Amino acid sequence: MSHITQQKAEAPHIVGYATFVKVWIALVLLTGLLVGLSVTHRPNLALLGLLVITPTKASLVLFYFMHLKYESAALKYMVTAAIAALIIFIGLTFSDFLFR
């Protein structure tokens, strides 16, 4: 890797306050939407909202507040693999609980 490319890869990414405020507002709105869905007394709709909105909120936190958006593809794949392994282990735990 050349010296210029290495410097560019190590350069810090400065994110403005406006971006963080927008992401925070989106998180607050999505939380309000989840609370609103839980009050509707429709469990299927609340579950669908939970399964769609919660990963969206988690990805916003990962990408913006933890700066994953500006990292290399290898780190993004490692985080994705770790989350996939977590989902598999939780799924296996629930399947064990259901079939006892």
C-alpha positions as CSV (number, residue, x, y, z in Angstrom):
1,M,0.0,0.0,0.0
2,S,1.4,3.4,-0.9
3,H,2.1,6.0,1.7
4,I,-0.6,8.3,0.4
5,T,-3.3,5.6,0.5
6,Q,-2.2,4.6,4.0
7,Q,-2.5,8.2,5.2
8,K,-6.0,8.5,3.7
9,A,-7.0,5.2,5.4
10,E,-5.9,6.5,8.7
11,A,-7.4,10.0,8.4
12,P,-10.0,10.7,11.0
13,H,-13.6,11.1,9.8
14,I,-15.1,14.3,11.3
15,V,-18.9,14.1,11.5
16,G,-20.8,17.3,12.1
17,Y,-23.2,17.8,14.9
18,A,-26.1,18.1,12.4
19,T,-25.6,14.4,11.5
20,F,-25.8,13.3,15.1
21,V,-28.8,15.4,15.8
22,K,-30.6,14.0,12.7
23,V,-29.8,10.4,13.8
24,W,-30.9,11.1,17.3
25,I,-34.2,12.6,16.1
26,A,-34.7,9.5,13.9
27,L,-34.1,7.2,16.9
28,V,-36.6,9.2,19.0
29,L,-39.2,9.0,16.3
30,L,-38.6,5.2,15.8
31,T,-38.9,4.7,19.6
32,G,-42.2,6.7,19.6
33,L,-43.4,4.5,16.7
34,L,-42.6,1.4,18.7
35,V,-44.4,2.7,21.8
36,G,-47.4,3.6,19.6
37,L,-47.5,0.1,18.1
38,S,-47.4,-1.5,21.5
39,V,-50.4,0.6,22.6
40,T,-52.6,-0.6,19.7
41,H,-53.2,-4.0,21.4
42,R,-52.5,-5.8,18.2
43,P,-49.7,-8.2,19.0
44,N,-49.0,-9.2,15.4
45,L,-48.5,-5.6,14.4
46,A,-46.4,-4.8,17.5
47,L,-44.2,-7.9,16.8
48,L,-43.7,-6.9,13.2
49,G,-42.8,-3.4,14.3
50,L,-40.4,-4.8,16.8
51,L,-38.7,-7.1,14.3
52,V,-38.3,-4.3,11.7
53,I,-37.8,-1.1,13.8
54,T,-35.4,-2.4,16.4
55,P,-32.8,-3.6,13.9
56,T,-33.1,-0.3,12.1
57,K,-32.4,1.6,15.3
58,A,-29.5,-0.7,16.1
59,S,-28.0,-0.2,12.7
60,L,-28.3,3.6,13.1
61,V,-26.4,3.4,16.4
62,L,-23.8,1.1,14.9
63,F,-23.2,3.1,11.7
64,Y,-23.3,6.6,13.1
65,F,-22.6,6.7,16.9
66,M,-20.0,3.8,16.7
67,H,-18.6,5.2,13.4
68,L,-18.9,1.8,11.6
69,K,-19.9,3.7,8.5
70,Y,-16.4,4.9,8.0
71,E,-14.6,1.7,8.7
72,S,-13.1,-0.8,6.3
73,A,-15.3,-3.5,4.7
74,A,-13.4,-6.2,6.6
75,L,-14.5,-4.8,10.0
76,K,-18.1,-4.5,8.7
77,Y,-18.1,-8.1,7.7
78,M,-16.7,-9.1,11.1
79,V,-19.5,-7.2,12.9
80,T,-22.1,-8.8,10.6
81,A,-20.7,-12.3,11.2
82,A,-20.7,-11.7,15.0
83,I,-24.3,-10.5,14.9
84,A,-25.3,-13.5,12.7
85,A,-23.6,-15.9,15.2
86,L,-25.5,-14.2,18.1
87,I,-28.8,-14.6,16.2
88,I,-28.1,-18.3,15.5
89,F,-27.2,-19.0,19.2
90,I,-30.3,-17.1,20.4
91,G,-32.4,-19.1,17.9
92,L,-31.0,-22.4,19.1
93,T,-31.6,-21.4,22.7
94,F,-35.3,-20.6,21.9
95,S,-35.7,-23.8,19.9
96,D,-34.3,-25.8,22.8
97,F,-36.7,-24.1,25.2
98,L,-39.7,-24.7,22.8
99,F,-39.1,-28.4,22.3
100,R,-38.5,-29.5,25.9
